[in-house]
């Protein structure tokens, strides 16, 4: 505890989250709000837990939020302060209550700047307030998703889509008139201006293309497995998109991507991350481009990959669109 203006301030921790990387001012703003509010409520923030560029829907994927829950259970702090409840989670109330139950059992108080006080776990009014606010956070996530999906669907219908960087394929950038502006390496980031679109083209990195084709050929011949490909790519100096050494799972994702045979599938629903598919259920939008390997070689190699997979996983291997 510390003393300020004749009052003893109790220790607490703060949690900060922003959902996209372009919300660069958000963490600082949340911290300022939390610190000022905490002092008014009789607390001082001893440490911070932060997750940047991560959705509130998938709490299991937020490393520092999970660390916060583990530390709470271990008794490392007695109060948690948020700028608003949705920063902790936008999950459905019934899912979010798992987190709040853990805090209650650990004796951790939950406070929110937006609420203007504490959510009292042992009080009916407090629980109702928590449920209502959690429902609102989840409902807002649905609305945000629907707006995003609507915009993506319109762009897809108009042919103005932005294909994400994919290993082995550069992006040819076209302006709103369809004129080629430039070609961006798959290792580079590029923010597509409104009305522009991108097309996939085989990368100019000859070493990378040769390594991919070699991998498919060796798989079909039965001369190598995923682990062997990983070792050979690393030996040849073929780096991942981020310039790192390969791991087996990453190699598998590349070789099972339908992009390699010239097809980019758009609009797939991501479980627990989105509420609505860009493409209506049962429909698939496919954008074709120049392939690195032909369809027959791709399918034969993927048959070999499935043969190497553990028995329990053979029936659940799907093509990953990178």
JOZIGI-V931628 format. One record per run of one state. SS is the DSSP state (A for helix, B for strand, O for the rest). FROM is the first residue (numbers start at 1). TO is the last residue. If there is no record, write none. Layout:
<<SS,FROM,TO> <SS,FROM,TO>>
//
This chain:
<<O,1,1> <B,2,4> <O,5,6> <B,7,18> <O,19,25> <A,26,40> <O,41,42> <B,43,52> <O,53,58> <A,59,61> <O,62,62> <A,63,73> <O,74,78> <B,79,82> <O,83,84> <A,85,88> <O,89,92> <A,93,106> <O,107,108> <B,109,112> <O,113,116> <B,117,119> <O,120,123> <A,124,158> <O,159,165> <B,166,166> <O,167,168> <B,169,174> <O,175,179> <B,180,184> <O,185,196> <B,197,202> <O,203,205> <A,206,221> <O,222,225> <A,226,236> <O,237,247> <A,248,255> <O,256,257> <A,258,261> <O,262,262> <B,263,266> <O,267,284> <B,285,288> <O,289,294> <A,295,308> <O,309,310> <A,311,316> <O,317,322>>
//
